[in-house]
Amino acid sequence: MIITKTPFRMSFFGGGTDIPDFFRENGGAVISTTFDKYCYVNVRHLPPFFEYTTELSYSKIERVTSVSDIDHPAVRNAMKMLDMHEIRLTYDSDLPARSGLGTSSSFAVGMLNAFYALKGKYADKKRLADEAIYLERVLCDERGGWQDQIAASFGGFNKIQFNGDGYDVQHIMISPERKHELNDNLLLYFTGFSRFSAEIQKSTIPGFADKTKVLKEMLSLVDTAEQILVNNKTDLDEFGRLLDYTWKLKKGIGNKVSTESIDVLYEKGIKAGALGGKLLGAGGGGFLLFYAPKDKHEAIRKAMKNLLYVPFKFENGGTRVIYYTPEFFDVENSRET
């Protein structure tokens, strides 16, 4: 039996520049962090006492006799890609799916990590990120960028740079005290509205050429944000003000990035004292993040009293195997072959 633990991520700057159509021509970069909310993937070989050969438990239960009959596209394609047979997979999560925190990519990374461990093989973080990108963007044909898979795999507070040759993960050298202050100044709320990220991404594609100028400006802000973080002489509140500016830019990329309800909530937070914030993920709903000095938090919580507040702490571990018991499985004598 294998159990993996994979964090979710929040992206601060550069979202949208991690899409291959953009970064292969213009370059790209994002600043993001993982935090202490996780998904857990439990995988073992299914004992041969049942009529079905594979059992999956996530938001639904699937029991099939052929991998090709699996409804879940990521599981089906991952099992085919890694030649997995006769398994029982259970998914559990600290946060809901379709919430703008890269939940589907964290699941993909954690699942691949578990599959490799079940086969008795080690896969490093680069391999897991690369194969999760291939799984979601190629095999499952889902639109979107690359940052989610990379963040979930590597973990930590990073600047991820993209170019025609791929990507590079650079840990941001922010002091522990400043990182703690940043964490304390961030407030996370669940709006209750959720959409598939791929659906939001589709809304940006038709006018993609028209958005290039905006994306280039968003890209330039990544370096500005990094300098705010690493320069202890700079007022950290500038990070919040820059979040506000980049959120307003992002809303111009697609007509589904925000909604009237989200805009109302955001303005309530700003009027209550937040210096900036953003909707996490591709847009349309999910989690709303605010940056505010500590003395404004009580007013913001009153303004957001109808939303669920979610406390969190940054984390650095990325995906990991937290339980490992090797199992022998005879592929040649599998009931599926």
C-alpha positions as CSV (number, residue, x, y, z in Angstrom):
1,M,0.0,0.0,0.0
2,I,1.1,3.5,-0.8
3,I,-0.1,6.8,0.5
4,T,1.1,10.1,-1.0
5,K,0.5,13.6,0.4
6,T,0.6,16.5,-2.1
7,P,0.1,20.2,-1.3
8,F,-2.1,22.7,-3.1
9,R,-0.7,26.0,-4.4
10,M,-1.6,29.6,-4.5
11,S,-0.3,31.7,-7.3
12,F,0.5,35.4,-6.7
13,F,1.9,36.8,-9.9
14,G,2.4,35.8,-13.6
15,G,-0.6,33.5,-14.0
16,G,-1.4,33.1,-17.7
17,T,2.3,33.5,-18.8
18,D,2.8,29.8,-18.0
19,I,0.7,28.8,-21.0
20,P,2.9,27.3,-23.7
21,D,1.4,29.4,-26.6
22,F,2.6,32.5,-24.7
23,F,5.9,31.5,-23.0
24,R,7.4,29.7,-26.0
25,E,7.4,33.1,-27.8
26,N,7.6,35.6,-25.0
27,G,8.9,33.8,-22.0
28,G,7.0,33.4,-18.8
29,A,7.3,33.4,-15.1
30,V,5.1,33.0,-12.0
31,I,5.5,33.5,-8.3
32,S,3.6,30.9,-6.2
33,T,3.8,28.9,-3.0
34,T,2.4,25.7,-1.7
35,F,0.6,25.7,1.7
36,D,-0.5,23.3,4.3
37,K,-3.6,22.0,2.6
38,Y,-3.2,18.6,0.9
39,C,-4.7,15.9,-1.2
40,Y,-4.0,12.3,-0.3
41,V,-3.8,9.4,-2.7
42,N,-4.0,5.8,-1.4
43,V,-3.1,3.1,-3.9
44,R,-2.8,-0.7,-3.5
45,H,-3.3,-3.7,-5.7
46,L,-6.8,-5.0,-5.6
47,P,-7.1,-8.5,-4.1
48,P,-8.4,-11.0,-6.7
49,F,-11.7,-11.7,-4.9
50,F,-14.0,-9.5,-6.9
51,E,-15.7,-9.5,-10.3
52,Y,-14.2,-6.1,-11.1
53,T,-10.4,-5.6,-11.4
54,T,-10.0,-1.9,-10.6
55,E,-11.8,0.2,-8.0
56,L,-11.6,4.0,-7.7
57,S,-13.1,6.1,-4.9
58,Y,-13.1,9.9,-5.3
59,S,-16.3,12.1,-5.7
60,K,-17.8,8.9,-7.1
61,I,-17.0,5.2,-7.0
62,E,-15.9,3.3,-10.1
63,R,-15.6,-0.5,-10.4
64,V,-14.5,-1.7,-13.8
65,T,-13.0,-4.8,-15.4
66,S,-10.9,-2.9,-18.0
67,V,-8.8,0.3,-17.6
68,S,-10.3,1.6,-20.8
69,D,-13.7,1.7,-19.1
70,I,-12.6,4.1,-16.3
71,D,-14.5,7.4,-16.5
72,H,-11.9,9.5,-14.8
73,P,-9.7,10.7,-17.6
74,A,-6.6,11.4,-15.5
75,V,-6.7,8.0,-13.8
76,R,-7.5,6.2,-17.0
77,N,-4.6,7.8,-18.9
78,A,-2.1,7.6,-16.1
79,M,-2.8,3.8,-15.6
80,K,-2.3,3.3,-19.3
81,M,0.9,5.5,-19.4
82,L,2.5,3.6,-16.5
83,D,1.1,0.2,-17.3
84,M,-0.9,-0.1,-14.0
85,H,-3.3,-3.0,-13.5
86,E,-5.7,-4.2,-10.8
87,I,-5.6,-1.4,-8.3
88,R,-7.7,0.2,-5.7
89,L,-7.3,4.0,-5.6
90,T,-8.8,6.3,-2.9
91,Y,-8.6,10.1,-3.1
92,D,-9.1,12.4,-0.1
93,S,-8.6,16.1,0.2
94,D,-8.5,19.0,2.6
95,L,-10.1,21.3,0.1
96,P,-12.8,21.0,-2.6
97,A,-12.1,20.4,-6.2
98,R,-12.5,23.1,-8.8
99,S,-11.6,25.8,-6.3
100,G,-8.7,27.6,-8.0
101,L,-5.8,26.0,-6.0
102,G,-4.5,23.6,-8.6
103,T,-6.4,20.7,-7.0
104,S,-6.6,18.5,-10.2
105,S,-2.9,18.9,-10.8
106,S,-2.0,18.1,-7.2
107,F,-4.0,15.0,-7.6
108,A,-2.2,14.1,-10.9
109,V,1.2,14.6,-9.2
110,G,0.2,12.6,-6.1
111,M,-1.3,9.8,-8.2
112,L,1.8,9.4,-10.4
113,N,4.0,9.5,-7.3
114,A,1.9,6.7,-5.8
115,F,1.9,4.6,-9.0
116,Y,5.7,4.8,-9.2
117,A,6.1,3.8,-5.5
118,L,3.7,0.9,-6.0
119,K,5.9,-0.3,-8.8
120,G,8.9,0.0,-6.5
121,K,10.4,2.9,-8.5
122,Y,11.6,6.3,-7.5
123,A,10.5,9.3,-9.5
124,D,12.1,12.7,-8.7
125,K,10.2,15.9,-8.5
126,K,11.1,17.0,-12.1
127,R,9.9,13.8,-13.5
128,L,6.6,13.9,-11.6
129,A,6.0,17.5,-12.7
130,D,6.9,16.8,-16.4
131,E,4.7,13.7,-16.5
132,A,1.8,15.4,-14.8
133,I,2.0,18.2,-17.4
134,Y,2.0,15.6,-20.2
135,L,-0.9,13.7,-18.6
136,E,-3.2,16.6,-18.2
137,R,-2.2,18.8,-21.1
138,V,-1.6,16.1,-23.8
139,L,-3.2,12.8,-22.8
140,C,-6.3,14.4,-21.3
141,D,-6.2,17.4,-23.7
142,E,-7.0,19.9,-21.0
143,R,-6.2,23.6,-21.6
144,G,-4.1,25.5,-19.2
145,G,-0.6,26.3,-18.0
146,W,2.2,24.4,-16.4
147,Q,2.6,26.1,-13.0
148,D,0.2,23.9,-11.0
149,Q,1.9,20.6,-11.7
150,I,5.4,22.1,-11.0
151,A,4.3,23.8,-7.8
152,A,2.6,20.7,-6.4
153,S,5.6,18.5,-7.2
154,F,8.4,20.8,-6.0
155,G,6.7,22.6,-3.2
156,G,7.9,25.8,-1.5
157,F,7.9,29.5,-2.3
158,N,9.3,29.8,-5.8
159,K,9.7,31.8,-9.0
160,I,9.1,29.4,-11.9
161,Q,10.5,30.7,-15.2
162,F,9.3,29.3,-18.6
163,N,11.0,29.5,-22.0
164,G,11.2,27.5,-25.3
165,D,13.3,24.9,-23.6
166,G,11.0,24.2,-20.6
167,Y,11.1,25.7,-17.1
168,D,13.4,26.4,-14.2
169,V,12.3,26.4,-10.5
170,Q,14.1,29.1,-8.4
171,H,13.5,29.2,-4.7
172,I,12.8,32.8,-3.6
173,M,15.3,33.8,-0.9
174,I,12.9,35.6,1.4
175,S,14.0,35.9,5.0
176,P,12.1,33.7,7.5
177,E,10.8,36.7,9.4
178,R,9.6,38.4,6.2
179,K,8.0,35.2,5.0
180,H,6.2,34.8,8.3
181,E,5.0,38.4,8.1
182,L,3.7,37.9,4.6
183,N,1.8,34.7,5.7
184,D,0.3,36.6,8.6
185,N,-0.9,39.4,6.3
186,L,-2.8,37.1,3.9
187,L,-6.4,36.2,4.4
188,L,-8.0,33.3,2.4
189,Y,-11.8,32.9,1.9
190,F,-13.9,30.3,0.1
191,T,-16.4,32.0,-2.1
192,G,-18.5,28.9,-2.8
193,F,-18.4,29.4,-6.5
194,S,-16.4,26.9,-8.5
195,R,-15.7,26.2,-12.2
196,F,-13.3,24.0,-14.1
197,S,-10.1,25.8,-14.8
198,A,-10.0,24.4,-18.4
199,E,-13.4,26.1,-19.0
200,I,-12.0,29.5,-17.9
201,Q,-8.9,29.0,-20.0
202,K,-11.0,28.4,-23.1
203,S,-12.6,31.8,-22.7
204,T,-9.1,33.4,-23.0
205,I,-8.1,31.6,-26.1
206,P,-10.2,33.2,-28.9
207,G,-8.7,36.7,-28.2
208,F,-5.3,35.4,-27.1
209,A,-3.4,37.7,-29.5
210,D,-5.2,40.7,-28.1
211,K,-4.1,39.7,-24.5
212,T,-0.4,39.4,-25.3
213,K,0.3,43.0,-24.3
214,V,-1.5,42.5,-20.9
215,L,0.3,39.2,-20.3
216,K,3.7,40.9,-21.0
217,E,3.0,43.5,-18.4
218,M,1.9,40.8,-16.0
219,L,5.2,39.0,-16.7
220,S,7.2,42.2,-16.0
221,L,5.5,42.4,-12.6
222,V,7.0,39.1,-11.5
223,D,10.5,40.5,-11.1
224,T,9.0,43.6,-9.3
225,A,7.2,41.3,-6.9
226,E,10.3,39.3,-6.3
227,Q,12.3,42.4,-5.4
228,I,9.7,43.4,-2.9
229,L,10.0,40.0,-1.2
230,V,13.7,39.7,-1.0
231,N,14.6,43.4,-0.2
232,N,14.0,43.8,3.6
233,K,14.2,47.6,3.2
234,T,11.1,47.6,1.0
235,D,7.7,48.0,2.7
236,L,6.0,44.6,2.4
237,D,2.7,46.4,1.9
238,E,3.9,47.0,-1.6
239,F,3.3,43.3,-2.3
240,G,-0.4,43.8,-1.5
241,R,-0.7,46.9,-3.7
242,L,0.9,45.0,-6.6
243,L,-1.5,42.2,-6.1
244,D,-4.4,44.6,-6.6
245,Y,-2.8,46.0,-9.8
246,T,-2.1,42.6,-11.3
247,W,-5.6,41.3,-10.4
248,K,-7.2,44.2,-12.3
249,L,-4.9,43.4,-15.3
250,K,-5.9,39.7,-15.2
251,K,-9.6,40.5,-15.3
252,G,-8.9,42.0,-18.8
253,I,-7.7,38.6,-20.2
254,G,-11.0,36.8,-20.3
255,N,-14.7,37.5,-19.7
256,K,-14.9,34.6,-17.2
257,V,-12.0,35.5,-15.0
258,S,-14.3,37.3,-12.6
259,T,-18.0,37.6,-12.0
260,E,-20.2,40.4,-10.6
261,S,-20.5,38.5,-7.3
262,I,-16.7,38.2,-7.0
263,D,-16.2,41.8,-7.8
264,V,-18.6,42.9,-5.1
265,L,-16.8,40.7,-2.5
266,Y,-13.4,42.0,-3.6
267,E,-14.5,45.6,-3.3
268,K,-15.9,44.9,0.2
269,G,-12.5,43.6,1.2
270,I,-10.7,46.6,-0.2
271,K,-13.1,49.0,1.5
272,A,-12.5,47.2,4.8
273,G,-8.8,47.8,4.6
274,A,-7.2,45.2,2.3
275,L,-4.5,46.7,0.1
276,G,-4.9,44.1,-2.6
277,G,-5.8,40.6,-3.4
278,K,-7.0,38.3,-6.2
279,L,-9.1,35.3,-7.0
280,L,-6.9,32.3,-7.1
281,G,-6.7,30.1,-10.1
282,A,-7.9,30.6,-13.7
283,G,-11.0,32.5,-12.4
284,G,-14.7,32.3,-12.1
285,G,-14.8,31.4,-8.4
286,G,-13.2,29.4,-5.7
287,F,-10.9,31.1,-3.2
288,L,-10.4,34.8,-2.7
289,L,-7.1,36.0,-1.2
290,F,-6.6,39.4,0.4
291,Y,-3.4,41.1,1.6
292,A,-3.9,43.4,4.6
293,P,-2.0,44.8,7.6
294,K,-2.9,43.0,10.8
295,D,-4.9,45.9,12.2
296,K,-7.3,45.7,9.3
297,H,-8.1,42.0,9.7
298,E,-11.0,42.3,12.1
299,A,-12.8,44.7,9.7
300,I,-12.2,42.4,6.7
301,R,-13.5,39.4,8.6
302,K,-16.7,41.3,9.4
303,A,-17.0,42.3,5.8
304,M,-16.5,38.7,4.8
305,K,-18.7,37.2,7.5
306,N,-20.8,35.2,5.1
307,L,-17.7,33.4,3.6
308,L,-15.7,30.6,5.0
309,Y,-12.3,31.8,6.3
310,V,-9.5,29.3,5.8
311,P,-6.3,29.7,7.9
312,F,-3.1,28.4,6.3
313,K,0.6,28.2,6.6
314,F,3.2,28.1,3.8
315,E,4.9,24.7,3.3
316,N,8.1,23.6,1.5
317,G,7.8,19.8,1.1
318,G,6.0,19.3,-2.2
319,T,4.6,15.8,-3.0
320,R,5.9,13.0,-0.8
321,V,5.2,9.4,0.0
322,I,4.1,9.2,3.6
323,Y,3.3,5.5,3.8
324,Y,5.1,2.8,1.8
325,T,4.5,-1.0,2.0
326,P,5.8,-2.7,-1.2
327,E,3.6,-5.2,-2.9
328,F,4.4,-8.0,-5.4
329,F,2.2,-8.0,-8.5
330,D,2.5,-10.5,-11.3
331,V,1.8,-8.4,-14.4
332,E,2.0,-11.4,-16.8
333,N,-0.8,-13.2,-14.9
334,S,-3.0,-10.1,-14.5
335,R,-6.7,-10.7,-15.1
336,E,-6.6,-7.6,-17.3
337,T,-3.9,-8.9,-19.7
